[in-house]
């Protein structure tokens, strides 16, 4: 790296601060940092963070020596430990919480988080392996030791590319620092992993991608007009807005899934994409996703009149259902009117939306 990793700035905090903060946000309270090289420089930051220090004087022997030092320091009541490398600052607290929860309900000696089938960090290692770790000569590292227990390993799917992403070179550091700016929302591949977990049909996913492309285009235009809106949140919510399509009250069911997956901010627009009473107030991400969904039928861009025509005809003899359809149409029309007052006609959003969708599809394919 050419610099001391733990103290590298990452946003407004250091790398070690990010890792400790994520662990605490996931409910982990007893945190120990194993130090080695440059321990004196790191000490003040660890004091500030209020975490225990375990020094490994033999750090030059390799990472496994630090694992052993950490394990040797654990108290008798420790049932297991999470191993969180300092150079993986983008691991989400929800990932850590899912690993801990999965381990609590299983007898596995080790539980790994997996992103789209690939194992990542932090694994949770149980006490049953402590003695073997302490007695090992470290050949092959912890990975090799854990690989000797394939039948005792468990996995839990997470929706977090960060569990696989570390930094070993300055270029890695710059790339992760750039990604951190939009890290609050799931990216396209993380959204796809959630759709995988929910077994969302392919046709529904294609609709979601078309809605997301339009939502992103509209949100960017609104942002360019000076409005406070997060285009990445609008796109993420649109990408998964029909994640529970086919289930009863699918908007609420989808929001419940997203909260369980660790994305409560995305759940909000998803919960309201079927029923949203726009009061001519601020055009936020929920309003944009709601409108974009009504301007896309299947994968095709349509007008509000075209989108609602079939429903108005279908429920012509059902006053209660017809009233609901009309309420949704009125809300969509109100959002469209408010949006056009800020950014002009919506018609030319189609071209930019199509380009956005194509770019997004290529990113997912890669």
C-alpha positions, 0 to 999 in steps of 0.5 A: 500500500505504501502507507499504514493501512489502519490509519488511512483516511476513508471519508472523514474517519480512519479505516480502523474507525470504519471497521470498529463502527460497523461492528458496533452498529451490528451489535458487537460489543467486545472488540479486540484489535490485534496490533503488530507493525507500527503499534505505537502509531495506532495506539492513540486511535484505539484508545479514542475508539475504546477498543481492547489492544492485543499486541502480537510481537511475532507479527513478522511471521504472518497473519496467522500469528496475529489470529493466534494472538487474538484467539489466545486473548479471548476470555473463557466465556467467548463462544466464538469470534468474528475475524474482520480485516482492517482493509475491508471497510465497506462490510455492511453492519447488516452483513455482520448481523446476519452472520451472527444471527446465522451462527446463533441458530446453527451448530456450525464450527464456522459460518461464512457470509457469501455474496452471490455464492462467493465466501467473504468476511467476516467469518464467525469461528466457534470455540470448538476450533480454538484449540486447533488454531492455537496448536497449529503451525500456521501452514496455509493460514487460517483459510487452510485450517478451516478448509479441513472442516468442510462438513462443519462449515455453514454459509449465509447469503448477504447482499454486500459486495464489500464482504469480498473487497479488500485493498492491497494497493493504492489503486484499490484504496482509491477505488474503494474510497470512491465507492464509499460515497454511494455506499449507503444504497445497494448497487445494481449487483447487490440489488440483483442478489436480493432479487435472487434471494426472493426468487423474483421472476426474470420478466419482473426484473426486466420491468424493474430495470426499465423503471430504475433507468427512468427513475435515475434519469428523472432524479438526475434531472431533478438534482441538476435543477437544484432539488435535494434528491439522491438518484442512487437511492431512487435507482436502487429502490426502483430496481427492487420495487417489485421484489415480492411481486406475486405475493399478497400485498407485494409492496409491503411484503417487499419492504419487509424483505428489504428491511430484513436484508439490511436496507431500510432506506430502500424499503420506504419507497418500495412500501409506497410504490403502489399507493402514494398520496402526493400532496404537492410537497417535496419531490423525493425518491418515493415520488420519483419511483412511484411515477417511473413505475406508472410510466413503464408497462412491462419494459416499455415507456408509456403515457399515464393514460396508456398505463391506466387504461386497462385498469380503468376498464377492468374495474368499471363495474367495481366502484371501490376498486375503480376509486383506488385506480383513480387515486393512483392515477391522480397521484401520478398526474400530480407528481408528473405536473410538479416534476415538469414544473421543475425540470420541463417536459418529461418526454425526453427522459425516455432516451436517457432512460434507455441509455441508462438501462443499457449501461445498467444491463451491461454492468450486471452482465459483467 
